[in-house]
């Protein structure tokens, strides 16, 4: 069993290369599986490089750049979200984008009685995963790490302030919901429904026309 910190790191690959198997066919199948993963990783790197080259000329490039001021929102996360959902300016209220992604509770009503159920999980699954992944950063105390401070430096002060306020709000809400006894996945879903990528940022940035 690999005892290192990160799978598919250089240390992990060296560990894989040193594994011994008994049957003659096993090394062939083993190496084929390792090569398939290496090919997939190389393909992802090529796609990332293409995105880095293409996005600056995209009309939504300012929205992508501003979205990265949010903690937990990397370049790929921002591009995915903006490409899938488009501009948030078409939504009138902050929670409407999350409703569009299915990150709000479903409800059934009979007369005056309303029953709440699980998330609707409507619309695009790929776009819905993005705010959920970003919401997991709320488990840690609010802070501006060097990783996310670098892309935020080129954004306007208003955008940075919105991102910081959103982070403080989400971290506080995470602790508050967790203290009530709610399970972590449910808390994360609630945080994501509050805006994985702050809709307020999208309303302050205009696409290039």
Helices and strands as residue ranges (DSSP letters): H 10-17, H 24-54, G 55-57, H 61-67, H 75-85, G 88-90, H 96-100, E 105-110, E 113-119, H 125-135, G 136-139, H 146-152, H 157-179, H 184-193, H 199-204
